[in-house]
Amino acid sequence: MTAPWRSISVVLALLVCFFGTGFTPPQWSRDDAGALPLPPSQVRALRGYKSPVLSARTAVLVDAASGAVLFSKNGDERAAPASLTKMMTALVAVEHGDLNQKITASERVYVEPVVIGLDPGEVMPLEDLLYGLLLPSGNDAAVAIAEGVGGTQARFVQWMNEKAAALGMRNTHFLNPHGLDAPGHYSTGEDLARLTVAMMRDPHLARIVGAREYTRAGPPLYKFRNSNPLLGAYDGVNGGKTGFTDLAGRCLAVSATRGGHQLVAIILGSQNIALDGQTLLDYAYGNYDWVAVPVSNSPLLDYRIGRERVETALAEPPAVPLSPWDVREYRGRVVLDRGAAEASGLVGWLVLESPLRRLGQFALTVVPSRS
């Protein structure tokens, strides 16, 4: 912890938020974990709740903007992530590499199953390799990318784990760039949902995983087809990643956007990834409405770095996904990130919670000085 952050004194401004659309006034606290009572109407609504019926061993549904978990089945249990690993491979590659970078495949691309068919000595731009990595899920493309961008697979995998930590994937550890089963290579459904959201926020990767197919004229000629069974078949699906290993079973990460609201679903160990993915998305879009939380332009928080007073505000107007069985009474609290880089402007989050669940967290940024 740096010296400036040690001098921070936090003063919560309780005068700023009033909630509309049927909400009662929120309760504000820093760390109060006490529960709000459930009114009879919400008790009756909960009795009518029906959980989605899925074949998957693990399933998670997340609202991308707020980070709210709308459904979780074994979502925090460790599992083999299979080729969903490749989403991290792609994210690290665009962070450390250049899309126009020419990569020469080594003899180590002969990993079973190979998938796209790279030969040692073959040269391909990073962007084309990313299509081969994410659409048909090329294991050989993963090795070529890791070695071409990182110099060695070991160094690249270290970057993958560092990125996982930065994304808050606290129950994830990678040992390779392709996701083939290995003891100690694991993640969780909720961590993989965070990864999918991060991948879809990168415009290059969102464009790649949203493509139905991609042709590289060559020579040699390559034609990559997207293995996502919901892309083009389910309204709003705009990306994702499939995976399969003996240990993981059939897996799917899928992103969909309707009415400006993006959802991410993770399916691990499924008998039918398309049906399970569709069931989760139907459940969300059929039951949830996104309700804006009116917030005034007054600062939510001020603090001091030394003698300097700094104001913060929400980066974007918050909207929370609410279902008929959700409680319309909730509290907000501010969580500071003392490790955040001051240059990024991010200083913490406004966390909104109901008695039933966390409704979301929204970034707080520094208000520019008016001087």
C-alpha positions in Angstrom: 0.0 0.0 0.0 1.4 3.4 -1.0 1.9 6.3 1.4 -0.8 8.5 -0.3 -3.4 5.7 0.1 -2.5 5.2 3.7 -3.6 8.8 4.3 -7.0 8.4 2.7 -10.0 9.4 4.9 -13.3 8.3 3.5 -16.5 10.3 3.9 -19.6 8.8 2.4 -22.1 11.4 1.1 -25.5 10.0 2.0 -27.4 12.8 0.3 -27.0 11.8 -3.3 -29.1 8.8 -4.3 -32.9 8.5 -4.5 -34.3 5.5 -6.2 -37.4 5.6 -8.4 -39.6 3.1 -10.1 -41.1 1.7 -6.9 -37.9 1.5 -4.9 -37.8 2.5 -1.3 -35.0 4.8 -0.2 -31.7 2.8 0.0 -29.7 2.2 3.1 -26.1 3.2 2.8 -23.2 1.7 4.7 -19.5 0.9 4.4 -19.4 -2.6 5.6 -22.7 -3.4 7.2 -23.7 -6.9 6.3 -27.0 -6.9 8.1 -30.0 -8.3 6.3 -33.1 -6.4 5.3 -36.4 -8.1 6.1 -38.4 -9.7 3.3 -41.8 -8.2 2.8 -44.8 -10.6 2.3 -45.0 -9.8 -1.4 -41.5 -11.0 -2.0 -42.0 -14.1 0.0 -44.9 -15.0 -2.2 -42.9 -14.2 -5.3 -40.1 -16.5 -4.1 -42.5 -19.4 -3.7 -43.2 -19.1 -7.4 -39.5 -19.2 -8.4 -38.6 -22.0 -10.8 -34.9 -22.8 -11.4 -33.8 -23.6 -14.9 -33.5 -27.3 -15.6 -30.0 -28.0 -17.0 -27.9 -31.1 -17.8 -24.7 -29.2 -17.1 -22.6 -30.0 -14.0 -21.7 -26.3 -13.7 -23.7 -23.3 -15.0 -23.4 -19.6 -14.4 -25.4 -16.6 -15.8 -24.0 -13.1 -15.3 -25.1 -9.6 -16.3 -22.1 -8.2 -18.0 -22.6 -4.5 -17.1 -23.2 -5.0 -13.4 -21.4 -8.3 -12.8 -24.5 -9.6 -11.0 -24.8 -13.4 -10.9 -28.3 -14.2 -12.0 -28.0 -17.9 -11.7 -25.3 -20.3 -10.4 -25.1 -24.0 -10.2 -21.8 -25.1 -8.6 -20.4 -21.8 -10.0 -17.6 -21.5 -7.4 -16.4 -25.1 -7.7 -13.1 -25.8 -9.4 -13.4 -27.6 -12.8 -11.4 -28.3 -15.9 -12.0 -25.4 -18.2 -11.1 -27.2 -21.5 -10.7 -24.9 -24.4 -12.5 -22.0 -22.6 -8.8 -21.5 -21.6 -8.2 -20.1 -25.0 -10.2 -17.0 -24.2 -7.4 -16.1 -21.8 -4.8 -17.0 -24.4 -6.4 -14.6 -26.8 -6.8 -11.8 -24.3 -3.1 -12.0 -23.3 -2.0 -12.2 -26.9 -3.7 -9.0 -27.9 -2.4 -7.3 -24.7 1.2 -8.3 -25.3 1.4 -8.8 -29.1 0.5 -7.1 -32.4 -2.2 -8.4 -34.7 0.1 -7.9 -37.7 3.0 -9.8 -36.0 4.2 -12.7 -38.1 4.5 -15.9 -36.0 6.5 -18.9 -37.1 5.2 -22.3 -35.9 7.7 -24.6 -34.1 7.7 -28.4 -34.0 5.8 -28.1 -30.7 2.6 -27.2 -32.5 2.2 -31.0 -33.0 -0.1 -31.3 -30.0 -3.0 -33.7 -30.1 -5.6 -33.0 -31.2 -4.0 -30.4 -33.5 -7.3 -29.0 -35.1 -6.2 -26.5 -37.7 -3.1 -28.3 -39.1 -0.1 -25.9 -38.7 3.2 -27.3 -39.9 6.6 -26.4 -38.3 8.1 -23.5 -40.1 4.8 -22.1 -41.3 4.3 -18.4 -40.9 1.0 -16.8 -40.1 0.0 -13.3 -38.7 -1.3 -13.2 -35.1 -4.7 -12.1 -36.2 -5.2 -15.1 -38.5 -3.9 -17.4 -35.7 -6.5 -15.9 -33.3 -9.3 -16.8 -35.7 -7.8 -20.4 -35.8 -7.6 -20.3 -32.0 -11.2 -19.1 -31.2 -13.4 -20.4 -34.1 -12.4 -24.1 -34.6 -10.4 -24.1 -31.3 -6.9 -24.9 -32.6 -4.6 -26.3 -30.0 -1.7 -25.9 -32.5 -2.7 -22.2 -32.9 -2.6 -21.8 -29.1 1.0 -23.2 -28.9 2.1 -21.0 -31.8 0.6 -17.9 -30.2 2.1 -18.6 -26.8 5.6 -19.1 -28.2 5.4 -16.3 -30.8 4.1 -13.6 -28.4 5.7 -14.8 -25.1 8.9 -16.3 -26.4 8.2 -19.5 -24.4 5.0 -21.2 -23.4 6.1 -20.9 -19.7 6.4 -17.1 -19.9 3.1 -16.8 -21.7 1.3 -19.0 -19.2 2.7 -16.8 -16.4 1.1 -13.8 -18.1 -2.1 -15.7 -18.3 -2.1 -16.3 -14.5 -1.2 -12.6 -13.9 -4.1 -11.5 -16.1 -6.4 -13.9 -14.2 -5.4 -12.3 -10.9 -6.0 -8.8 -12.4 -9.5 -9.8 -13.5 -10.4 -11.1 -10.0 -10.3 -14.8 -11.1 -9.3 -15.9 -7.6 -10.0 -19.6 -8.1 -8.2 -20.1 -11.5 -4.8 -21.5 -12.4 -3.5 -22.1 -15.9 -0.7 -24.5 -16.9 -1.0 -24.3 -20.7 -2.4 -22.1 -23.4 -4.8 -24.6 -25.0 -6.8 -26.1 -22.1 -6.0 -29.8 -22.5 -6.4 -31.6 -19.2 -3.6 -31.3 -16.7 -3.5 -31.6 -12.9 -3.5 -28.1 -11.5 -5.1 -26.5 -14.5 -8.5 -25.3 -13.3 -11.1 -22.6 -13.1 -14.7 -22.0 -12.0 -17.9 -21.1 -13.8 -17.9 -17.7 -12.1 -14.3 -17.0 -13.0 -14.9 -18.0 -16.6 -17.8 -15.6 -16.8 -15.5 -12.8 -15.7 -13.1 -13.9 -18.4 -15.8 -14.0 -21.1 -16.9 -10.5 -20.2 -13.3 -9.2 -20.5 -12.9 -10.9 -23.8 -16.1 -9.4 -25.2 -15.0 -6.0 -24.1 -11.9 -6.2 -26.4 -13.2 -5.0 -29.8 -10.8 -7.2 -31.8 -11.7 -10.4 -30.0 -15.4 -9.5 -30.0 -15.2 -9.2 -33.8 -13.4 -12.5 -34.1 -15.7 -14.6 -31.9 -18.7 -13.0 -33.5 -17.7 -14.3 -37.0 -19.5 -17.3 -38.4 -16.4 -18.2 -40.5 -13.1 -16.8 -41.6 -11.1 -17.6 -44.7 -7.3 -17.1 -45.0 -6.5 -17.1 -48.7 -3.0 -18.3 -48.1 -1.2 -20.2 -49.4 -2.0 -22.5 -47.8 -5.7 -21.9 -47.8 -7.5 -22.1 -44.4 -11.2 -21.8 -43.7 -12.2 -21.6 -40.1 -15.8 -22.2 -39.0 -17.1 -21.0 -35.6 -18.0 -24.0 -33.4 -20.5 -21.9 -31.2 -23.8 -23.7 -31.8 -25.9 -20.6 -30.7 -24.2 -18.1 -33.0 -26.7 -17.3 -35.7 -29.2 -19.6 -34.2 -30.3 -17.6 -31.1 -31.4 -14.0 -31.2 -28.8 -11.7 -29.7 -25.8 -14.2 -29.4 -22.7 -12.3 -30.5 -19.8 -14.5 -29.3 -18.3 -17.0 -27.0 -16.2 -20.2 -27.0 -16.7 -23.9 -27.0 -14.6 -26.6 -25.3 -14.3 -30.3 -24.8 -11.9 -32.7 -23.0 -12.5 -36.0 -21.3 -12.3 -34.4 -17.9 -14.3 -31.3 -18.6 -16.9 -32.7 -20.8 -18.7 -30.4 -23.3 -18.4 -26.7 -22.4 -19.7 -23.4 -23.7 -19.2 -19.7 -22.9 -21.7 -17.6 -24.7 -22.5 -13.9 -24.9 -25.8 -12.4 -25.9 -27.1 -8.8 -26.1 -30.7 -7.7 -26.4 -32.0 -4.2 -25.8 -28.5 -3.1 -25.0 -28.2 -5.6 -22.1 -25.5 -8.2 -22.4 -25.6 -11.5 -20.6 -22.8 -14.1 -20.3 -23.6 -17.8 -19.7 -21.1 -20.5 -18.8 -21.8 -24.2 -19.2 -19.4 -26.9 -18.1 -19.9 -30.7 -18.3 -23.1 -30.6 -20.3 -24.9 -33.2 -22.3 -26.2 -30.6 -24.7 -24.4 -27.2 -24.6 -26.8 -25.6 -27.1 -29.9 -26.5 -25.1 -28.4 -25.6 -21.8 -27.1 -22.2 -23.1 -30.5 -21.4 -24.7 -32.3 -22.4 -21.4 -30.2 -20.0 -19.4 -30.6 -17.1 -21.8 -34.3 -17.7 -22.1 -34.5 -17.7 -18.3 -32.8 -14.3 -18.0 -34.5 -12.5 -20.9 -37.9 -14.0 -19.9 -37.7 -13.0 -16.2 -35.5 -10.0 -15.7 -36.0 -6.3 -16.4 -33.1 -3.8 -16.2 -34.1 -1.0 -13.9 -32.1 2.3 -14.0 -30.9 3.6 -10.6 -31.2 7.4 -10.7 -28.2 9.0 -9.2 -27.6 12.7 -9.0 -24.5 14.4 -10.3 -23.3 15.0 -6.8 -20.1 13.1 -5.9 -20.8 9.8 -4.2 -17.6 9.9 -2.4 -14.8 12.2 -1.5 -11.4 11.4 0.1 -8.1 13.0 0.6 -4.6 12.2 -0.7 -2.4 14.2 1.6 -4.0 17.6 1.6 -5.7 17.2 -1.8 -9.5 16.6 -1.8 -10.5 14.3 -4.6 -14.1 13.7 -5.8 -15.4 10.6 -7.5 -18.5 9.7 -9.5 -20.0 6.8 -11.3 -18.4 6.0 -14.6 -21.8 5.1 -16.1 -25.4 5.4 -14.9 -26.2 2.1 -13.2 -29.0 -0.3 -14.1 -29.7 -3.4 -12.2 -31.4 -6.6 -13.5 -34.4 -7.4 -11.3 -36.8 -10.3 -11.4 -40.4 -10.6 -10.0 -39.0 -12.4 -6.9 -36.3 -9.7 -6.2 -36.7 -7.4 -3.2 -37.2 -3.7 -4.1 -35.2 -2.6 -1.0 -31.5 -2.6 -1.0 -28.4 -0.8 0.2 -25.3 0.6 -1.4 -21.8 0.7 -0.1 -18.6 2.1 -1.5 -15.5 -0.2 -1.8 -12.2 1.5 -2.4 -9.5 -0.2 -4.5 -6.3 1.0 -2.8 -4.2 -0.8 -5.4 -5.8 0.8 -8.4 -3.5 2.9 -10.6 -4.3 6.6 -10.2 -3.6 7.1 -13.9 -6.6 4.9 -14.8 -9.0 7.1 -12.8 -10.6 4.1 -11.2 -10.7 4.3 -7.4 -13.3 1.8 -6.4 -16.9 0.6 -6.8 -20.4 1.3 -5.7 -21.8 -2.0 -4.7 -25.6 -2.5 -4.6 -27.1 -5.3 -2.6 -30.5 -6.7 -1.6 -31.3 -9.2 1.1 -31.2 -11.9 -1.5 -28.1 -11.2 -3.6 -25.6 -8.7 -4.9 -27.3 -6.7 -7.5 -24.1 -5.4 -9.1 -21.1 -3.2 -8.8 -20.3 0.0 -10.7 -17.0 1.7 -11.3 -16.2 4.9 -9.4 -13.8 7.2 -11.2 -12.1 10.5 -10.3 -14.0 13.6 -11.2 -11.6 15.8 -13.3 -10.5 19.0 -11.5 -12.4 22.1 -12.6 -9.3 24.3 -12.2 
